[in-house]
Amino acid sequence: MPVLAVRPDRAELLGRAIRDARAGRPRLVCVEGAAGTGKTSHLRALPDLAPDFRVLATTAAETPYRPAYGVLEQLGVPRVVADDGRPHHPAVAAQSLRRLLDDESRGDPLLLMIDDAQWADDESLDALRLVLSRLSGDRLLVVVASRPFARGEHRAWQRHRHDAGAATVLTLDGLDDTETAELLRRATGKEPAPTLVHRLREHTGGNPMHLRALASEYQLDALAAMPNLPAPEDVALELTARLTAMDTDATRLLRAVAVVGASWVDRFDAAAVAGLPHPLAALDLLVEDGLLVVEEEAQLSRVRIVHSLVRAAVYQSTPAAERRELHHRAAESLSSPMRRLEHAVAAAEDRDDGLADRLEAAAAAAHAESDYRGEAQLLLWASRVARSADRRERAWLEAQLATVLALDTQAVRGRLSEIGWARDAALRTVVLAWLLVVENRVADARRALEAVPTGVVERADERTRSRLLVLRAWTMLVSGYPTDRIAAVLDSLPPGVPDDHALRGYYLRTAGQVAARELDFDHVQRDFDAVPTAAGETRLADTDKLAWRGAVYALCGFAAEGRRDLGEVVSRIRGGRVDAGSGANHALYAFTLWLDGELDRAAVEFQAALDLAPERPHPIVQAALPLVPAVRGDARADELLAESESVVRDLPWHEAIAVHVQAGVVRLHAGDDDAARAGWLDHLRSVFGPAIVSPSSPAGAIWHLNVALARVWAGELDEIDAHLVAIETDMIVPAWSAWARPWLIGLRAEGTGDDAGALELLRAAVTGPDTELPLYRAHAHADLARVAARTGDDATATASASRARRLYRRLGAQPYLARLGADASTPRPVDLLSGLSDREREVAALLLAGLSYAQIAEELYVTRSTVAFHLGNVYAKTGVGSRHELVRAARATSGEG
C-alpha cells in the first residue's frame, strides 16, 4: 500500500525525536488515533525519515488469547519465559529486551516500532516501559501506535505515557484537505475536484480507511454527483454485494482468511480452510483488488486482510453456516493446538462435554508448563461449552485462578462480585486468597482462608483442599503464628510435596521454616543435602531448594555460603532461566553482600528487589532496606525503618521481624542517641511482645549477635551469655562466633566497670584478620580503642582506631568515622565518587569490583549503551581516562594506596 506523505508539522515532531535519538537522547513517541486514521502509514514513513537507523518492527494481533510477551517474541526477544515455562517478571524480560537492543544496534541508532499496541499483551508493554525508564545515552527511538486504550487496560503503560517528559504524543485526528486529495489521487489515479475533496474529508472525518473504501467502491464522478455521500455502514453493505459478485474461489479464500485470524495468515492454511486445492488465481485477484496484502519479507508466504475494519466486515457478512464450516476446517487443519481449540469452540453448535474434556486437558498441560495465560483462556472456553452448570462454574473459577497466577490481578479484581456469588465456597476462597497473596495483602488472605469452615475444607476435592491448606499455612507463617499451629495445618496435608508446582514454593518455604524453628535438624539437613555444595551444579528444577538453603545461610550470618547459593539463584533469575518471584531472593542476596561489606553492590541488589516486587514489597525486602543507609548515615534510614516496622507489625513474620530488629540495631549503633539505644529492646517488646528478643528464639546467629549488642545498651548484661550459647549451639555455627564471644563478654565487662577485664577480652576478640563481618569487626576495633584510651594504653588505642577507620572507610560508614575523629598521622582521604549521581556511583562501584560492561548491565538491569554513557560521565567527573586509572585513583584516595 502506498505510503502517504506525513503532514509537515507531524514530520517536524518525528524529525525532532529522530535527531534526539541519533544524538544519544532516547525517545518514545506514541502515535494515537481511532481505527483507520493513518497510524500504520505514519509508521511506514519512519524508515524513510530515519534512513541511518536499524529497524525492529512488529504488529500486535487481535486475538482472544494474548500470550505473555507475545509482542516481545515477535521482535525476536529470547528467554521471555523461564526454562520451566513460567513467564518472567517484566523486569527480567526487560533485560532480555535490552540484550536484543544492544545486539541489534551494533553501534548504529535503532528504531523500534510496535503497531496496534491496543492488542499487545500487558507483559510486553510493561517490559518495554521498564527498559525506557532506565535508558541513558542510548541511540534509540521507540514508536508505539495504538487506538485509544480501553478503560483499565495497560494501566502501567498508560501511567508511563502520561508521565512528564516520558513520551511525545502524536494524536491523529484525520487527514486534512491536502492529504485527502493525495490519498484520492493515489487510490484512483485521477485528480479529484477540491469541492469533492472537502466534502469527503468532512463526511469521513478524514479517516483514511473510510476514504479508501469509498474510493475503491465508487468513481470520483459518481461521488461528486451524490447529494448524500454513503456512510461507512453503506460501504460495508457495498463490500458484501461486491463479494457476492466476486469470483467464488476469491470470496471463499477471503472469508477463510477473515475466519483464521486478524494477523498474518499462512497462505497454505488459508487455502486448506477455504477448501481450495489451487488458490493462486484467487489470491492474485484479492491482492490486485486491494483486499489482501502479502508479507514483503517472504513473498506469498503469509497474507492478511488489508485492514481490521475490512476483516470485521468480511467476517460479519459471511453466512453463519459457512462461517461455522470454515471454523470447523480451521479446527482440523491449523498447526497450533491452541488455535485448533479456539476454532473448535467457534464451530460448536451446542454445549459439548467432549470438547470441554479436550479443553480442560489442554488447560492442565498449560498449567504444567506454567502457561497460566493459556490455561485461563482454555478454561474460559470450557466454561462456555460444558453441559453441567456446576462444571461450567468450576472451569470459570479455575480460569480466574489461572489469571491470578498469570499476574493479571486487575482483570480478576474486576470480577470479584461474580466470584463472590459462586457456589463452590472452597474454590472461590482459593481464588480470592491467591489474588491477595500475589498482591502481598497476606493478612487479608489469611483471614479469608481461616474463615472457611472445616466441613467445607473436608468436602473439597483433593487439589482444592491442598491449595487451601498450604496457602493457610504459608499466610500463618508470614503472619507470625505459633509454629505448632502452622505445623498442625501442614500435618493435615497428604504426605509429600504437592505436585502442583504453582503451590510447591509456598509449601517448601513453610515446611522448611517450621523445621528450622522446631530445631528439626534432620529435616534441615535433608534440605541442605538436597542440592550440591557447588551451587552452580544444582539442577534447574531444584533452584527453589537452593534458594531456601541460601536464605537459611543468610539469616544465620553465613555471608560466604549465602552469597554462593543466592548469587547462583539471582544469576539464574537475571539470565532468564527461573522465575524472579517477589524480589526476596535479591534482598537476601543483598543481605549477604552487606554482611560481607560490599555495600554498593548490596544497594544495587536491594533496588533490584524493589523492582521485582509486586505492588507492595515483600516483608523481607522492606525490613532489609534500611541497612545500607543506616551504615552510611543517610537520612532515609529512619524513614525506611519506620516503614519497615509498619509492615512487620501488620505481618509479623518471624524472619522479617528478625531482619527489622537487626536493621534497628545497625541504625542506632551508627547514631548518637544513647537513650534510644537503651530503649530499643523495650520498644520491640511493646510492639511485638516480650518473646521477640528471647535468647530461645531460633532467629539465626547474626540476629543473636545484634540483640546481644542491644542488651549491652539496655544494661541487660546477664542475658548476653544466653545469646552466645544460642549462637554456639545452633544447627550451623558460624566461624565468627569464635571472636564474637570475647567481644560481647568484653562489652559486658565494660558495662560492669571492669575495664581491665574488658581490655583483655577485646584484645582477644580482634586477634586475627578482618575477613568476616567487616562492619562488626570495625565495631570491635573501635570498642577496643575506646577502652584502651580510657585505661591509658595509647598505643593500643591508636592502632585499634586506625584499623577501625580503615574498615569503616572501606564501607563508606561516615557516622563511625566522624565519631572516631581524624587520624592526625595520615592525611584525610577523599571520596573519589562523592560527586557522582546515584546511578553513576553504582556503575563505578561495580566496575571497581571487577565487573565487565556486560556484567554491569545485567546487575543494574540496563543496556550496555547506558553503562557506557554513565562510565563516560564517571571518567569525566573523576578526571581519569580508563578503568585502570579509576582503580588506581580509587585506591589512592581511599588511603589504601
Secondary structure, DSSP 8 states (H G I E B T S, - for coil): -------HHHHHHHHHHHHHHHTT--EEEEEE-STTSSHHHHHHHHHHH-TTSEEEEEE----S---TTHHHHHHT---SB-TTS-B--HHHHHHHHHHHHHHHHTTS-EEEEEE-GGGS-HHHHHHHHHHHHT--S--EEEEEEE----TTTTHHHHHHHHSTTT-EEEE-----HHHHHHHHHHHHSS---HHHHHHHHHHHTT-HHHHHHHHHHS-HHHHHH-SS---HHHHHHHHHHHHHHS-HHHHHHHHHHHHH-SS-EEHHHHHHHHT-SS-HHHHHHHHHTTSEEE-SSSTTTEEEES-HHHHHHHHHHS-HHHHHHHHHHHHHH-S-HHHHHHHHHHH-SS--HHHHHHHHHHHHHHHHTT-HHHHHHHHHHHHHH-SSHHHHHHHHHHHHHHHHHTT-HHHHHTTHHHHHT-S-HHHHHHHHHHHHHHTT-HHHHHHHHHTS-HHHHHHS-HHHHHHHHHHHHHHHHHTT--HHHHHHHHHTS-SS--S-HHHHHHHHHHHHHHHHHTT-HHHHHHHHHTS-SSGGGS-GGGHHHHHHHHHHHHHTT-HHHHHHHHHHHHHHHHTTSS--TTSHHHHHHHHHHHHTT-HHHHHHHHHHHHHHS-SS--HHHHHHTTHHHHHHT-THHHHHHHHHHHHHHHS--HHHHHHHHHHHHHHHHHS--HHHHHTHHHHHHHHH-GGGG-TT--S-HHHHHHHHHHHHHHT-GGGHHHHHHHHHTSSS--TTHHHHHHHHHHHHHHHTT-HHHHHHHHHHHT-S---S-HHHHHHHHHHHHHHHHHTT-HHHHHHHHHHHHHHHHHHT-HHHHHHH---TTS-----TTTTS-HHHHHHHHHHHTT--HHHHHHHHT--HHHHHHHHHHHHHHHT-SSHHHHHHHHHHHHT--
